[in-house]
Each structure stands twice: as C-alpha cells, then as structure tokens.
Amino acid sequence: FHLALIQLHVSAVKSDNLQRACELVREASAKGAKLVVLPECFNSPYGTQYFKEYAEKIPGDSTQKLSEVAKECSIYLVGGSIPEEDGGKLYNTCTVFGPDGAMLAKHRKVHLFDIDIPGKIQFKESETLSPGNSFSMFDTPFCKVGLGICYDIRFAEMAQIYGQKGCQLLIYPGAFNLTTGPAHWELLQRGRAVDNQVYVATVSPARDEKASYVAWGHSTVVNPWGEVIAKAGAEETVVYTDIDLKKLAEIRQQIPILSQKRCDLYGVEMKE
C-alpha cells in the first residue's frame, strides 16, 4: 500500500498550520496514498512554553479537521501530535482517523523528553507535560500499525511489544533536534526495524532555523531489512513510498528470529 509522510513547515499561527496540513493531506491522497502521516506537534510550535497556549481538548478543533479530511479523502490519517488538555493536565497526543472519519486510536506520548547534553541542548517536557500510560495500535485492511511519539522510539521494549502484538508498521511522529538528529534519528529507526522485522516510519516537522526549537527534519521510512527506502531533506515536502508486506513476509521467512526467540530464558511483556 502507498504511504505518505507530510514534513510540514509549522508556523506560530494554528489556523494556518491546520489549513496547510489539510491541503497536503489532500495532495497526498490525490497521488494515491492510503495512509497519510503528519509530524509531531503539527498545529503548534514545539516547546514547553507553547504547549499550554496551543493545547486543545480531544475532540476539538484540530481533531475535527483531521476527521473531516480523512473522511473526505477516504484515507487512514495519523494526525502527528498536538498538545492535548484533559483534566487540568497536558499531554503530547497523536490521534488516528479512518476513512469514515471515526477516531481509531489516541496515543499519548509515553516517554517524556527530558535531556541535558552540556553545551548542546537542554529540554524538559515534564515541566509541562504528563506521560501517557498505554500502548496504541490500530488495524487497517493492509496491516496492524503501532504508534509512538518521538522519544518513544528510543525504548526498544515498546517496539518489541508492538511486534509481538502483530504490528507490521511502526509510526513515530517526531521532532529530533540538530544534536540528536544527526546522531541517532536514522540509527534508531533502522534498529527498531531490524530488531522486529517491521517497517518503521518517522515524520518530522520541516526545519525552521528561526524557531526556538529547530527540528532535524529528514522524515524517513525503513524496511524490515534495515534499508532506508524513503527520506526527506530538511524542507517542507511530502515523502511517498510503498509498504510491501510480501517483502516483510519473505524477510521473516529467511531469518526467522521471531520464532527463534528463547522465551524460556527471557521475555518482554506488556503490563495490563
């Protein structure tokens, strides 16, 4: 099936971001994409100082527009992420909509991005955000899909559980920065893909050198062999690729690691 990743240029004007996102979703659909993905924090600048101001309830204005455009185009739409307000708490939340406009999944970022690299970057999402507490998967006629947001990709156990639950594609809207991006963005995706013999797609905002947080860009798709099959640069663009589940099945047959795991010696499990 045909997958499109929208590497959106995010401005400080929410209505402009929503309008541009919907335009690009329509463009991707017109080019045959059946599953379309937006980037992390697509309706708001990324930064702890912005989350409260831009936060919305779900359902709300942004998710309503995503629902409408998914239905209009008859596609599966992964709505990147938005700052969500619920019960006095803020979350970094990804919503997914089906071809009928119904919400299929809601993933709140599980692992909060609190890092300190001296002389390079310091960032603490936990100053404003609360973590989600659940795994998020959804079914399509093509395959089952697992969701994470940005920093979630660093936690191999999460991807492994998605693999165990039958996901063949993992999607991570994310906004790595100019320090961690060149170092780990592609490496982590290739690692998750090879470890679990799945496709991995990551979707970043376009780079804006004037923003307070500069995203790395380079939205990417990696196949289960660990090969990068599609990759953007830093600018606003739409990346297209085909997800070949026959190839995935062949790779799993050739190197049957999933059936060769020594579950008598070790295991990773999802806690209810």
Salt bridges, closest charged atoms under 4 A:
GLU23 OE1 - ARG20 NH1 3.06
GLU40 OE2 - LYS109 NZ 3.14
GLU56 OE2 - LYS14 NZ 2.79
ASP61 OD1 - LYS65 NZ 3.01
GLU72 OE2 - ARG26 NE 2.76
GLU84 OE2 - LYS106 NZ 3.04
GLU84 OE2 - ARG108 NH2 2.91
GLU85 OE1 - LYS57 NZ 2.66
ASP86 OD2 - ARG108 NH2 2.86
GLU125 OE2 - LYS109 NZ 2.96
ASP152 OD2 - HIS107 NE2 3.02
ASP152 OD1 - HIS111 ND1 2.83
GLU186 OE2 - ARG190 NH1 3.75
GLU186 OE1 - LYS231 NZ 2.48
GLU236 OE2 - ARG20 NH2 2.69
ASP242 OD1 - HIS2 ND1 2.72
GLU250 OE2 - LYS246 NZ 3.69
ASP264 OD2 - ARG262 NH2 2.71
